[in-house]
Amino acid sequence: MPRPELRHNHSIGPLSEITPSHTPGTWTPKNIATRSFENLVALARDQELRNEAKKLVWRAKGEHPTDLVTLEECFNHAWKGGKRAGTLAFGIRAGVNLFLLLFRIARTPRKLKFALIRHAVFGLDSFRFAAMMGSFVAVYKFFVNALPLIPNNKLPAILQYTPPAVQLEESGTQNPEGPLYMRGKEKQAATESADTKPSSKDVFVRKPVARWHALVAGALAGLAVAFETPDRRLTIAQQVFVRQWFGIRIPFGDVMVFSLCCGQIMYAFLLSPMTIPRSYRVWIQRASKVPAACVRMNHDLSRTGKFSLDDIKELISWERTTPANKDRLMARLEAATKGRFGPHFAPCEAVHPWFDSCRSVPLDRFITVSSWMVPIYGALHLIPMILFKQSEFMKQPWKMLKRSAYGTARSSAFLGVFVAIYQSYFCFKHNLYLAARLKRIPHNLRFAFISRASWWLGGFLSGLSLLVEDKRRRGELAMYVLPRGLESAWGVMRRRGWVPIVPGGDNLLCAVGMAMVMATYQVGILTIGDSPFRTLSVLFFADKSPTFVWDGSAYHVSVYWPKLDPTGVGIFTALAVEQVET
C-alpha cells in the first residue's frame, strides 16, 4: 500500500518540525494515529495562538478596563496608541492611493510607473494623513484618561463627576440611569425562518467619563487636522462638523435637512454661484439639463436686471430650439437692444427651448435625468453587491439582480423627481407672475413670485423628492449635501459682512465638530456594522485600552455614528479617498 501524501505546511510552521513518532521508512496504523494526534495538537496550539493574538487587540467579554492612575501611564498609553494609529493610517492611505493608481497605471508610460508607485506609497499625503490620525488618537487618549485624574474636590460643582459602580454585567444589562445603559438582545421569534441571518453587530462600550472630559479631549484632538493641507482641512472640518448632529433623532429629520440644504444650494447655484465649488456647479448644471446660457441669463437678470446679448444669441442659434421659441427669443433680443430687458428672470423659452409648452417639460425632465443617472446608480448598487455578497449572489443571482435593479430605478427616480419638481416650480411661479389677472394684486405680494427667497423655496420643495429614495440612504444623502449647504450659506454671509473672517477657522471648525462627535461617542453607544468601519475601530481604539470593553454579542442600541456617504465607508476612510481624488 503506497504511503499517503500529508500536508507539511501549517499556519504555525511546518508539521515536520514536530518530533516524529515513527521511524522514517515505516508506516503503520499506530504511527498514522500518532501523527494524527500530533496534527490535532498543532491545530490546538494554532487556535491558542489565535486567541492570544485576539486578546492583544480586543477585550474579553466582561473584562473591566485597565485603571490608569498616573500621568506617565496615560502618556505611555497614548503614545503607544498614537504610533499604532499613525502606522495603520499610513497603510490605509497608501493602500487607497495604490488602489486608485491601478485604474490608470496601464495607460502610464513605463518610465513613470515606478515614480507613481513610489509617490502613491511614500508621498507627502500619506505622511500627512498618518500624522493627523496618529496625533488625533494620541491627544484624545491622553486627555480622556488624564482629565478624570483631577480630584473632584478641586473642580467646580458643575464639572464634578462620579462614575457608576457597575460597569458591565455579564447579563448584558446596565443601570438605566448610567451612561452605558442598553437593552439586551431580544430573543429571536420562533416564527422566523431558519435561513434568516441574525443582525450581528460589534458594540463598543466606553469607559464612563464626564461629558466635558470627552468634549475637551475631542476639541484638542481635532486640532490635529492642521497636519493636512489648507484645502483639505476645510473638507475634513466640514464633514466632521456635520456629524455632530447625527445623534439627534427627529421624524423625517433627514428629509428636512436635505430640503434645507437643497434650498441653499439651488439659491447659490442660480444667484451666488461662487459660494459653491466649481465642480459641484458643473455637476448641477449637467443634471439640470438646462442650457448654460440660460443659467447665466437668469443670474444676470436677477442680479442686475440685464443680460448678455451673447447668451440669448446662443439660445437662438441652438439647433434644438423650436421655431416658436426662436421668435420669442428674437423679440426679447430686439427689445434688449433698445434697453428693455423684461422681467428679472429667464423666460421659459430660454429654460426649455426645445418645448413650446411648459406642460411637456416635467415628464421629459424626469425621463431624461433618470435615464442619465441609471449607469451611475447601477454601478453603485451592483458592484458592492458582487464584491461583498458573492456567496448570496451566486446562490440567488436573479433575486439579487432584481434587488439591484429596483434600487437603481428608485435612486434614479429620486434625482429625476428632484429636477422635475424644480422645473415645474420655476415655470409655474413665473407664469403666475406674468398672468394678467394677478397684475391687479399689490405689487409687494406679486413680487414674492420673483424674489430671491422664491429661488430658495424651489430648492426646498425639490428636496422633498428624497422621500422617493430608500429610507436607509436618506441620512447618507442628507449628510452629503449638508457641508455643501453650510459652505454656501457661510460664503453668502461673509460676502454680506454678517460674519467676520476667522483666522484658522478650519481648525476651529474641526475642533468644535470633533468635540461634539467624541462626546457623543464616549458617553453614548456606537454600533459598528460594516467591515470598513470595523477596520477603523482597530485604527483608533482597538488596542488594550482603558477606554473600551469588547463585547461580541448583538444588542438593540442607538447608532450614533453614521456612514459618511453613499459608498457606505466610515468617516476617516472616506476622507482618505476624497483627499486622493482631489
Secondary structure, 3 states (H helix, E strand, C coil): CCCCCCCCCCCCCCHHHCCCCCCCCCCCHHHHHHHHHHHHHHHHHHHHHHHHHHHHHCCCCCCCCCCCCCHHHHHHHHHHHHHHHHHHHHHHHHHHHHHHHCCCCCCCCHHHHHHHHHHHHHCHHHHHHHHHHHHHHHHHHHHHHHHHHCCHHHCCHHHCCCCCCCCCCCCCCCCCCCCCCCECCCCCCCCCCCCCCCCCCEEEEECCCCHHHHHHHHHHHHHHHHHCCHHHHHHHHHHHHHHCCCCCCCCCHHHHHHHHHHHHHHHHHHHCHHHCCHHHHHHHHHHHCCCHHHHHHHHHHHHHCCCCHHHHHHHHCCCCCCHHHHHHHHHHHHHHHCCCCCCCCCCHHHHCCCCCCHHHHHHHHHHHHHHHHHHHHHHHHHHHHHHHCHHHHHHCHHHHHHHHHHHHHHHHHHHHHHHHHHHHHHHHHHHHHHCCHHHHCCHHHHHCCCCHHHHHHHHHHHHHHHHHCCHHHHHHHHHHHHHHHHHHHHHHHHHCCCCCCCCCHHHHHHHHHHHHHHHHHHHCCEEECCHHHHHHHHHHHCCCCCCEEEECCCCECCCCCCCCCCCCCCHHHHHHHHHHHC
